[in-house]
Amino acid sequence: MIGIYDFCGHYEWTFQWLQERGGHGLVRRYWHEAIHEDAQIHANELIIGKGFAGMEEYWDHTLGEEGGVWDVTAREDAFRIDMHHCPSKGFLIHNGLQQYPDYCDHCLGWIGPLMKKAGFVVNHEHNHCGQCWWEMKRVDDLSPASVPGELSGEADVRLHPDWQTADTHLDSYERATDPDDKLPPAAGSGH
Amino acid sequence: MPETASPPSPLPYTDTKPVGAADFYTAVNATFRFIEKEFGNEGLKRYWTELGRGYYAPVTQRWREGGLPAVAAHWKAFFAAEPEAEVVVTEHANEVVLEVWRCPAIRYLREHGREILPCFCQHCSFVSSAMGEGAGVETRIRGGNGSCEQRFAKTGHFDQPQRLEDIATAS
């Protein structure tokens, strides 16, 4: 049986299996059709139906089940997650698993299209070490992402000394809804 | 008092939480559906087989080195980490038998109203066969759609090949 105790391992393996057979386009369609439109229909219902409140409900449940260490900052104009230890990427690091070049892209691969449907945009960075932050805002809110500490205070993952070292590289997104909206390296926040 | 080191896990991959997150069963089911749509039923079988040979290669190595006791230890630890599984693993002289009274995947998908891919239960046969082929271990499965019997033995033990008709359609 394919179990879910090690789900993130065979999920990541599957990205590469698809990439080798249909390229990046097939991997994107997998995230969109299989994950966003099929597996995560419960997330769609909550977030399209309830907006920020639905985000809080969804991630409170799912991150609670998956484990990890994170903080949520819920405001009327923004929903923010500071992920200090991602249970998903953490599983891969812990077990030395890497087939696909950037596992972390899968999150925006399904969350991006969902946010677009729900009327939100995403500001996001991940450091490929199991740490990331997300700031969802309404699409008509043109304000920039917060600076470190502004929205989540001491919980802001960008304040960790290991957030960005000489060996880490950040992937950054600004008002994004697509996994390929990644900013060029020099345009990242570099916080 | 000195800390006692935990015994090594029979599973090749380990996590910090004792039981996996059940929501992921929806992604497993959706992944099968997507691959069948893209590559057809034969493509889905290839995916299962390559997953068994590739991603689960460390399982094959353990079964090759440890024989049927390693097979039994694997499945006991495996189902202990699957949420709400009810499975009895028994090691006989020449076989390891899994009595799956409640399949955790089918249970979860049903309880959450998900459309289950009809050939979902076949994945157990293809993945386990692929994991076992490099270890001299074969499998036979009967039943499915929530409960089944899975038998594992050294290659050549079983008189009859696996018949896919013996594996139930999932719903």
Interface residues (C-beta under 8 A of the other chain):
Chain A: M1 I2 G3 I4 Y5 D6 F7 G9 H10 Y11 W13 T14 W17 R21 G22 L26 R29 Y30 E33 A34 I35 D38 A39 Q40 H42 T62 E65 E66 G67 P87 G90 F91 H94 N95 L97
Chain B: L11 Y13 T14 D15 T16 K17 V19 G20 A21 A22 D23 F24 Y25 T26 A27 V28 N29 A30 T31 R33 F34 E38 F39 Y47 W48 E50 L51 G54 Y55 F78 A81 E82 P83 C103 P104 A105 H112 H123 C124 V127 S128
